[in-house]
Structures are given as structure tokens and as C-alpha cells.
Amino acid sequence: MPRPRSLQPDRLAAAAVAIIDRDGLAGLTMRAAAQELGLSTMALYRYVADRDELELLVCEWVLRDLDATVPDGPIWTENLKILSQRVRASLAAHQRVVPLLIANRQRCHAVLRWTESALAVLTAAGFDDADRVVALRGLVAYLNGALLQESLGALAGPGTLVMAALPAADFPLLRDTARRAGTVSADDEFDGGLSIVLRGLAAMVS
């Protein structure tokens, strides 16, 4: 029997994202989503089979405006930078969703389309076979790690302040680095780390 059409997927996904933004991933349950929509929990199952399906809707909704087209610039490393910055910009308002996107990266169509474009850039740059596998994994590993770290807090956040107060005799470099971290903007942190990765990739095909 087909599901009723009274509740559109976008509305359901938006409600789930609102819960995550407010209460974190732990707050997203089928019961919470139903309450957000003014439904009974059982009624919600008429629209999604389980939480896995709900999570996938969230991933697609958050990245619904992501431009996954291949940039047309002449420098391939800049094109990868643009693609990476687009993902970060798409998640700026919903950073708590990042772990969910990482967990669903192999089935979210928006992520798959982005990955295809990144592979197109790498292929045009001369990567193939195992090198292309390693290059993609390295890029995605940095992107996922940077986004996850940013979602957990800014460089000048409470965790960094704790490290900045460590005993200088035991952790002189960590203490000094933590104290300087507050001067680094989130944009500089992301772009600086990405530049290191891209220089490494460029060395593979130079």
C-alpha cells in the first residue's frame, strides 16, 4: 500500500534537523520526530520505515543546495578546494549533522555526486588506479575530520582553554600551541589544513 502524501519528505527532514540542531544527534528519535511534527510515533512509520531512513532524509536535506558540479578553473588543486569549501558552507548552519553525514557517506546521493566530481578533478589531474584511490581517501579524510572537529567546537573553545592551562613543565609545546590557537579563525584553520593536503596531492603527480 502506498504511503499517504500528506507529509512531504522535506518537511519531515526539516523537523529532524531542527531536533538535531537543538538537542544533538542523541535527541533524534522516531518519537521525537513525531512529536516535532504533531504526529503519533506509529503515524510516523507511515512515512519512513525506521531511523536509518530518517537519517538519510536528513543527509539529503542538509545538502540539498550543495553545488556538486565540477568547477571549470584551470588549476585542479583550486577546483578541489572549491568543492571542499562548498561542502563546509552547506553545513555551516547545521554542524551537528556532520557525524550523520560521515556515517551515511556511502548512500547519500548528494555526497556521492560530490565524490564523483572530486574524482573527475583528480582524474583530469593525472591520478589513476591506486593513486586515485589514495588521493580521494586522503582528501575525504581531511574534509570529514576538519568538519567533525569544527562541529565539536572552535579552536578558542573550552577544550583548548583547558590545554592552554596545562603545566608548562610537562606540556610546553601543547600549552603554547593551545594559547596561540585562539588567534586562528575557523576559515584559516580549514583552508590552511586543506592547503597542506592539496600540496601533498600535487606532489604525487608532479
CYANA upper distance limits for C-alpha pairs under 8 A (distance plus 0.5 A):
  3 ARG  CA     46 ARG  CA      6.38
  3 ARG  CA     47 TYR  CA      6.67
  4 PRO  CA     46 ARG  CA      7.70
  4 PRO  CA     47 TYR  CA      7.88
  7 LEU  CA     11 ARG  CA      7.28
  7 LEU  CA     12 LEU  CA      7.53
  7 LEU  CA     47 TYR  CA      7.93
  8 GLN  CA     12 LEU  CA      7.07
  9 PRO  CA     13 ALA  CA      6.54
  9 PRO  CA     47 TYR  CA      8.49
  9 PRO  CA     57 LEU  CA      7.64
 10 ASP  CA     14 ALA  CA      6.49
 10 ASP  CA     57 LEU  CA      8.36
 10 ASP  CA     61 TRP  CA      7.22
 11 ARG  CA     15 ALA  CA      6.73
 12 LEU  CA     16 ALA  CA      6.84
 12 LEU  CA     33 ALA  CA      8.26
 12 LEU  CA     37 LEU  CA      8.01
 13 ALA  CA     17 VAL  CA      6.67
 13 ALA  CA     54 LEU  CA      7.64
 13 ALA  CA     57 LEU  CA      6.03
 13 ALA  CA     58 VAL  CA      5.46
 13 ALA  CA     61 TRP  CA      6.73
 14 ALA  CA     18 ALA  CA      6.65
 14 ALA  CA     58 VAL  CA      7.86
 14 ALA  CA     61 TRP  CA      7.78
 15 ALA  CA     19 ILE  CA      6.97
 15 ALA  CA     33 ALA  CA      7.02
 15 ALA  CA     36 GLU  CA      6.72
 15 ALA  CA     37 LEU  CA      7.28
 16 ALA  CA     20 ILE  CA      6.92
 16 ALA  CA     28 LEU  CA      7.15
 16 ALA  CA     33 ALA  CA      6.23
 16 ALA  CA     36 GLU  CA      8.42
 16 ALA  CA     54 LEU  CA      8.26
 16 ALA  CA     58 VAL  CA      7.22
 17 VAL  CA     21 ASP  CA      6.53
 17 VAL  CA     58 VAL  CA      6.87
 17 VAL  CA     62 VAL  CA      8.42
 17 VAL  CA     94 HIS  CA      8.15
 17 VAL  CA     97 VAL  CA      8.12
 18 ALA  CA     22 ARG  CA      6.67
 19 ILE  CA     23 ASP  CA      6.15
 19 ILE  CA     24 GLY  CA      7.50
 19 ILE  CA     25 LEU  CA      8.50
 19 ILE  CA     27 GLY  CA      7.02
 19 ILE  CA     28 LEU  CA      6.62
 19 ILE  CA     32 ALA  CA      8.13
 19 ILE  CA     33 ALA  CA      7.89
 19 ILE  CA     36 GLU  CA      8.29
 20 ILE  CA     24 GLY  CA      4.81
 20 ILE  CA     25 LEU  CA      5.68
 20 ILE  CA     26 ALA  CA      8.30
 20 ILE  CA     27 GLY  CA      6.91
 20 ILE  CA     28 LEU  CA      6.62
 20 ILE  CA     96 ARG  CA      6.98
 20 ILE  CA     97 VAL  CA      7.37
 21 ASP  CA     94 HIS  CA      6.78
 21 ASP  CA     95 GLN  CA      8.39
 21 ASP  CA     96 ARG  CA      6.68
 21 ASP  CA     97 VAL  CA      8.27
 23 ASP  CA     27 GLY  CA      5.58
 23 ASP  CA     28 LEU  CA      8.18
 24 GLY  CA     28 LEU  CA      7.76
 24 GLY  CA     96 ARG  CA      6.71
 25 LEU  CA     96 ARG  CA      7.52
 25 LEU  CA     97 VAL  CA      7.72
 25 LEU  CA    100 LEU  CA      8.43
 27 GLY  CA     32 ALA  CA      7.68
 28 LEU  CA     32 ALA  CA      6.67
 28 LEU  CA     33 ALA  CA      7.25
 29 THR  CA     33 ALA  CA      6.65
 29 THR  CA     51 ARG  CA      7.53
 30 MET  CA     34 ALA  CA      6.63
 30 MET  CA     41 THR  CA      6.90
 30 MET  CA     44 LEU  CA      7.88
 30 MET  CA     50 ASP  CA      8.05
 30 MET  CA     51 ARG  CA      6.87
 31 ARG  CA     35 GLN  CA      6.73
 31 ARG  CA     40 SER  CA      8.11
 31 ARG  CA     41 THR  CA      5.62
 32 ALA  CA     36 GLU  CA      6.65
 33 ALA  CA     37 LEU  CA      6.89
 33 ALA  CA     44 LEU  CA      8.50
 34 ALA  CA     38 GLY  CA      6.56
 34 ALA  CA     39 LEU  CA      5.30
 34 ALA  CA     40 SER  CA      6.19
 34 ALA  CA     41 THR  CA      5.75
 34 ALA  CA     43 ALA  CA      8.21
 34 ALA  CA     44 LEU  CA      6.34
 35 GLN  CA     39 LEU  CA      6.24
 35 GLN  CA     40 SER  CA      7.36
 35 GLN  CA     41 THR  CA      8.07
 39 LEU  CA     43 ALA  CA      6.65
 39 LEU  CA     44 LEU  CA      7.14
 40 SER  CA     44 LEU  CA      7.06
 41 THR  CA     45 TYR  CA      7.47
 42 MET  CA     46 ARG  CA      7.90
 43 ALA  CA     47 TYR  CA      8.27
 44 LEU  CA     48 VAL  CA      7.11
 45 TYR  CA     49 ALA  CA      6.07
 45 TYR  CA     50 ASP  CA      7.50
 48 VAL  CA     53 GLU  CA      6.48
 48 VAL  CA     54 LEU  CA      6.80
 49 ALA  CA     53 GLU  CA      6.79
 50 ASP  CA     54 LEU  CA      7.02
 51 ARG  CA     55 GLU  CA      6.53
 52 ASP  CA     56 LEU  CA      6.85
 53 GLU  CA     57 LEU  CA      6.86
 54 LEU  CA     58 VAL  CA      6.88
 55 GLU  CA     59 CYS  CA      6.87
 55 GLU  CA    100 LEU  CA      7.64
 56 LEU  CA     60 GLU  CA      6.80
 56 LEU  CA    104 ASN  CA      7.41
 56 LEU  CA    107 ARG  CA      8.31
 56 LEU  CA    108 CYS  CA      6.95
 57 LEU  CA     61 TRP  CA      6.55
 58 VAL  CA     62 VAL  CA      6.59
 59 CYS  CA     63 LEU  CA      6.87
 59 CYS  CA     97 VAL  CA      8.24
 59 CYS  CA    100 LEU  CA      7.69
 59 CYS  CA    101 LEU  CA      6.28
 59 CYS  CA    104 ASN  CA      8.04
 59 CYS  CA    108 CYS  CA      6.98
 59 CYS  CA    110 ALA  CA      8.50
 60 GLU  CA     64 ARG  CA      6.21
 60 GLU  CA    108 CYS  CA      6.78
 60 GLU  CA    109 HIS  CA      7.47
 60 GLU  CA    110 ALA  CA      6.62
 62 VAL  CA     90 SER  CA      7.69
 62 VAL  CA     91 LEU  CA      7.47
 62 VAL  CA     94 HIS  CA      7.99
 63 LEU  CA     87 VAL  CA      8.36
 63 LEU  CA     90 SER  CA      6.65
 63 LEU  CA     91 LEU  CA      7.93
 63 LEU  CA    110 ALA  CA      6.75
 64 ARG  CA    110 ALA  CA      7.65
 65 ASP  CA     90 SER  CA      7.70
 66 LEU  CA     86 ARG  CA      7.18
 66 LEU  CA     87 VAL  CA      7.20
 66 LEU  CA     90 SER  CA      6.60
 66 LEU  CA    110 ALA  CA      7.87
 67 ASP  CA     86 ARG  CA      7.41
 68 ALA  CA     83 LEU  CA      7.58
 68 ALA  CA    110 ALA  CA      8.20
 68 ALA  CA    113 ARG  CA      6.63
 68 ALA  CA    114 TRP  CA      5.21
 68 ALA  CA    117 SER  CA      7.00
 69 THR  CA    114 TRP  CA      7.96
 69 THR  CA    117 SER  CA      6.82
 70 VAL  CA     79 ASN  CA      7.90
 70 VAL  CA     83 LEU  CA      8.18
 70 VAL  CA    117 SER  CA      5.83
 70 VAL  CA    118 ALA  CA      7.93
 70 VAL  CA    120 ALA  CA      7.98
 70 VAL  CA    121 VAL  CA      7.66
 71 PRO  CA     79 ASN  CA      5.97
 71 PRO  CA     82 ILE  CA      7.80
 71 PRO  CA     83 LEU  CA      8.04
 72 ASP  CA     79 ASN  CA      7.89
 73 GLY  CA     78 GLU  CA      7.83
 73 GLY  CA     79 ASN  CA      6.76
 75 ILE  CA     79 ASN  CA      6.98
 76 TRP  CA     80 LEU  CA      6.87
 76 TRP  CA    121 VAL  CA      6.71
 76 TRP  CA    122 LEU  CA      8.00
 76 TRP  CA    124 ALA  CA      8.42
 76 TRP  CA    125 ALA  CA      6.88
 77 THR  CA     81 LYS  CA      6.72
 77 THR  CA    198 LEU  CA      6.60
 77 THR  CA    202 ALA  CA      7.90
 78 GLU  CA     82 ILE  CA      6.65
 79 ASN  CA     83 LEU  CA      6.77
 79 ASN  CA    121 VAL  CA      7.67
 80 LEU  CA     84 SER  CA      6.64
 80 LEU  CA    118 ALA  CA      6.99
 80 LEU  CA    121 VAL  CA      7.52
 81 LYS  CA     85 GLN  CA      6.58
 81 LYS  CA    194 LEU  CA      7.77
 82 ILE  CA     86 ARG  CA      6.66
 83 LEU  CA     87 VAL  CA      7.22
 83 LEU  CA    114 TRP  CA      8.13
 83 LEU  CA    118 ALA  CA      7.77
 84 SER  CA     88 ARG  CA      7.08
 84 SER  CA    143 LEU  CA      7.42
 85 GLN  CA     89 ALA  CA      6.60
 86 ARG  CA     90 SER  CA      6.65
 87 VAL  CA     91 LEU  CA      6.96
 88 ARG  CA     92 ALA  CA      6.68
 88 ARG  CA    147 LEU  CA      7.44
 91 LEU  CA     95 GLN  CA      6.08
 91 LEU  CA     97 VAL  CA      8.33
 91 LEU  CA     98 VAL  CA      7.99
 94 HIS  CA     98 VAL  CA      8.24
 95 GLN  CA    147 LEU  CA      8.32
 95 GLN  CA    150 GLU  CA      8.36
 95 GLN  CA    151 SER  CA      5.54
 96 ARG  CA    151 SER  CA      6.54
 97 VAL  CA    101 LEU  CA      6.94
 98 VAL  CA    102 ILE  CA      6.84
 98 VAL  CA    147 LEU  CA      7.30
 98 VAL  CA    148 LEU  CA      6.58
 98 VAL  CA    151 SER  CA      7.57
 99 PRO  CA    103 ALA  CA      6.73
 99 PRO  CA    148 LEU  CA      7.15
100 LEU  CA    104 ASN  CA      6.69
101 LEU  CA    105 ARG  CA      6.17
101 LEU  CA    108 CYS  CA      8.32
102 ILE  CA    144 ASN  CA      7.25
104 ASN  CA    108 CYS  CA      6.44
105 ARG  CA    111 VAL  CA      6.45
105 ARG  CA    112 LEU  CA      7.78
106 GLN  CA    111 VAL  CA      8.06
106 GLN  CA    112 LEU  CA      7.38
107 ARG  CA    111 VAL  CA      8.34
107 ARG  CA    112 LEU  CA      7.73
108 CYS  CA    112 LEU  CA      6.76
109 HIS  CA    113 ARG  CA      6.55
110 ALA  CA    114 TRP  CA      6.81
111 VAL  CA    115 THR  CA      6.62
112 LEU  CA    116 GLU  CA      6.71
113 ARG  CA    117 SER  CA      6.97
114 TRP  CA    118 ALA  CA      6.80
115 THR  CA    119 LEU  CA      6.63
116 GLU  CA    120 ALA  CA      6.72
117 SER  CA    121 VAL  CA      6.88
118 ALA  CA    122 LEU  CA      6.79
118 ALA  CA    136 LEU  CA      8.08
119 LEU  CA    123 THR  CA      6.43
119 LEU  CA    132 ARG  CA      8.17
119 LEU  CA    136 LEU  CA      7.50
120 ALA  CA    124 ALA  CA      6.66
121 VAL  CA    125 ALA  CA      6.77
122 LEU  CA    126 GLY  CA      7.07
122 LEU  CA    127 PHE  CA      6.01
122 LEU  CA    132 ARG  CA      7.33
122 LEU  CA    135 ALA  CA      8.27
122 LEU  CA    136 LEU  CA      8.36
123 THR  CA    127 PHE  CA      5.41
123 THR  CA    128 ASP  CA      6.73
123 THR  CA    132 ARG  CA      7.77
125 ALA  CA    205 VAL  CA      8.11
126 GLY  CA    205 VAL  CA      7.09
127 PHE  CA    131 ASP  CA      6.34
127 PHE  CA    132 ARG  CA      5.33
127 PHE  CA    135 ALA  CA      8.33
127 PHE  CA    205 VAL  CA      7.69
128 ASP  CA    132 ARG  CA      5.21
128 ASP  CA    133 VAL  CA      8.23
129 ASP  CA    133 VAL  CA      7.24
130 ALA  CA    134 VAL  CA      6.74
131 ASP  CA    135 ALA  CA      6.47
132 ARG  CA    136 LEU  CA      6.55
133 VAL  CA    137 ARG  CA      6.64
134 VAL  CA    138 GLY  CA      6.49
135 ALA  CA    139 LEU  CA      6.71
135 ALA  CA    201 LEU  CA      7.01
136 LEU  CA    140 VAL  CA      6.56
137 ARG  CA    141 ALA  CA      6.30
138 GLY  CA    142 TYR  CA      6.77
138 GLY  CA    197 VAL  CA      8.07
139 LEU  CA    143 LEU  CA      6.70
139 LEU  CA    197 VAL  CA      7.38
139 LEU  CA    198 LEU  CA      8.43
140 VAL  CA    144 ASN  CA      6.41
141 ALA  CA    145 GLY  CA      6.45
142 TYR  CA    146 ALA  CA      6.37
142 TYR  CA    193 GLY  CA      8.42
142 TYR  CA    194 LEU  CA      7.71
142 TYR  CA    197 VAL  CA      8.03
143 LEU  CA    147 LEU  CA      6.58
143 LEU  CA    194 LEU  CA      8.28
144 ASN  CA    148 LEU  CA      6.51
145 GLY  CA    149 GLN  CA      6.51
146 ALA  CA    150 GLU  CA      6.58
146 ALA  CA    190 PHE  CA      7.07
147 LEU  CA    151 SER  CA      6.59
148 LEU  CA    152 LEU  CA      6.90
149 GLN  CA    153 GLY  CA      7.23
150 GLU  CA    154 ALA  CA      6.46
150 GLU  CA    186 ALA  CA      8.13
153 GLY  CA    157 GLY  CA      6.35
154 ALA  CA    186 ALA  CA      7.39
155 LEU  CA    160 THR  CA      6.75
155 LEU  CA    181 ALA  CA      6.14
155 LEU  CA    182 GLY  CA      6.33
155 LEU  CA    184 VAL  CA      7.79
155 LEU  CA    185 SER  CA      8.38
155 LEU  CA    186 ALA  CA      7.94
156 ALA  CA    160 THR  CA      6.33
156 ALA  CA    161 LEU  CA      7.27
156 ALA  CA    181 ALA  CA      6.71
156 ALA  CA    182 GLY  CA      4.85
156 ALA  CA    183 THR  CA      8.39
157 GLY  CA    161 LEU  CA      6.92
158 PRO  CA    162 VAL  CA      6.82
159 GLY  CA    163 MET  CA      7.05
160 THR  CA    164 ALA  CA      6.60
160 THR  CA    178 ALA  CA      6.09
160 THR  CA    179 ARG  CA      8.19
160 THR  CA    181 ALA  CA      8.09
161 LEU  CA    165 ALA  CA      6.94
161 LEU  CA    178 ALA  CA      7.55
161 LEU  CA    179 ARG  CA      7.93
162 VAL  CA    166 LEU  CA      7.28
163 MET  CA    174 LEU  CA      7.42
163 MET  CA    175 ARG  CA      6.25
163 MET  CA    178 ALA  CA      6.51
164 ALA  CA    174 LEU  CA      7.93
164 ALA  CA    175 ARG  CA      5.02
164 ALA  CA    176 ASP  CA      7.26
164 ALA  CA    177 THR  CA      8.22
164 ALA  CA    178 ALA  CA      5.43
164 ALA  CA    179 ARG  CA      5.65
165 ALA  CA    175 ARG  CA      7.13
166 LEU  CA    170 ASP  CA      8.21
166 LEU  CA    171 PHE  CA      7.01
166 LEU  CA    175 ARG  CA      6.38
167 PRO  CA    171 PHE  CA      6.59
167 PRO  CA    172 PRO  CA      7.88
167 PRO  CA    175 ARG  CA      8.06
168 ALA  CA    172 PRO  CA      5.00
168 ALA  CA    175 ARG  CA      7.01
171 PHE  CA    175 ARG  CA      6.35
172 PRO  CA    176 ASP  CA      6.67
173 LEU  CA    177 THR  CA      6.48
174 LEU  CA    178 ALA  CA      6.50
175 ARG  CA    179 ARG  CA      6.75
176 ASP  CA    180 ARG  CA      6.88
177 THR  CA    181 ALA  CA      6.60
178 ALA  CA    182 GLY  CA      7.92
180 ARG  CA    184 VAL  CA      8.01
184 VAL  CA    188 ASP  CA      6.76
184 VAL  CA    189 GLU  CA      6.85
185 SER  CA    189 GLU  CA      6.62
186 ALA  CA    190 PHE  CA      6.71
187 ASP  CA    191 ASP  CA      6.49
188 ASP  CA    192 GLY  CA      6.04
189 GLU  CA    193 GLY  CA      6.69
190 PHE  CA    194 LEU  CA      6.64
191 ASP  CA    195 SER  CA      6.53
192 GLY  CA    196 ILE  CA      7.07
193 GLY  CA    197 VAL  CA      7.08
194 LEU  CA    198 LEU  CA      6.66
195 SER  CA    199 ARG  CA      6.57
196 ILE  CA    200 GLY  CA      6.86
197 VAL  CA    201 LEU  CA      6.83
198 LEU  CA    202 ALA  CA      6.58
199 ARG  CA    203 ALA  CA      6.78
200 GLY  CA    204 MET  CA      7.24
201 LEU  CA    205 VAL  CA      7.69
202 ALA  CA    206 SER  CA      6.64
